[in-house]
Structure formats: C-alpha cells, structure tokens
Amino acid sequence: MTTVTAPASSASNPGWFAKAEGWLDDRGKGAWIALMVLGFVFFWPVGLATLFYMIWSKRMFNKSCSSRRMSRSLNTMRSTGNSAFDSYKADTLRRLEEEQTNFEAFLERLRDAKDKAEFDQFMDERAKPGRSDADA
C-alpha cells in the first residue's frame, strides 16, 4: 500500500481545498448551505458530498461553523509580552471557568429538582385513582 505525503511547503501554502474551506468558514454557515444547495441543483453528488462533509466536520450543528474563526478571535494561550496583564488574564479566565462550572452544576441541580417534583406529582396522581378503587 502506498501512502502519499504532502510536501513540506504545503504547511505555509494551503491547497485550493483549504483555501475554499477557509473562505466558506469566513462567510458562515449560510455559505456552506448555499454550496450544498447549488451542488444538488447542478450535480447531485457534489451536494451530497458537501452535506456529508458538513455533518462529518460538525459544521452543520455548530453555532459558529468555524472553529478556526473562534480560535483566531479567542486566542487566549498566546502571551502578550506583558506579564502583569497575562497573569490578570489567566486569573480572570480561571475565575470565569469556575463560575461557568458552578452555574452548570446549579442548572443540573435545578433540572434534577424539577424532574423529582414532576415524578413525585406523577406518582401522587397515579396513587389517587388506586386509592379510590380500593375504597370502593
């Protein structure tokens, strides 16, 4: 079996597919959907391939279709060169992550309490007709 390796220069010079993918990602999910629809209109296998690619790469279900765009705008791992700001940023991000975790735990407890209340109500309603049948 033969494997094909990309030339070393491809890392700095992406191919046409990577350029097209980046161009579509910059324009959002609507551009991907338009490409898929046009693919179905002009040559159905292209539309089907686009649909499968969107599902496989999870572009179909993400709020923002580009993880690259998110990583460009939220590049939090890069140092600014200012150590005071970097430590402040790291502390703030840690605190926000902790708050998010606490809030998610709170929501989970809220959902559990609601589910328990609904289940208890169901069991009470279910037991009432049983009692009246037994009393009769």
C-alpha positions, 0 to 999 in steps of 0.5 A: 500500500502506498501512502502519499505525503504532502510536501513540506511547503504545503504547511505555509501554502494551503491547497485550493481545498483549504483555501475554499474551506477557509473562505466558506468558514469566513462567510458562515454557515449560510455559505456552506448551505448555499454550496450544498444547495447549488451542488444538488441543483447542478450535480447531485453528488457534489451536494451530497458530498458537501452535506456529508462533509458538513455533518462529518466536520460538525459544521452543520450543528455548530453555532459558529461553523468555524472553529478556526474563526473562534480560535483566531478571535479567542486566542487566549494561550498566546502571551502578550509580552506583558506579564502583569496583564497575562497573569490578570488574564489567566486569573480572570479566565480561571475565575470565569471557568469556575463560575461557568462550572458552578452555574452548570452544576446549579442548572443540573441541580435545578433540572434534577429538582424539577424532574423529582417534583414532576415524578413525585406529582406523577406518582401522587396522581397515579396513587389517587385513582388506586386509592379510590378503587380500593375504597370502593 
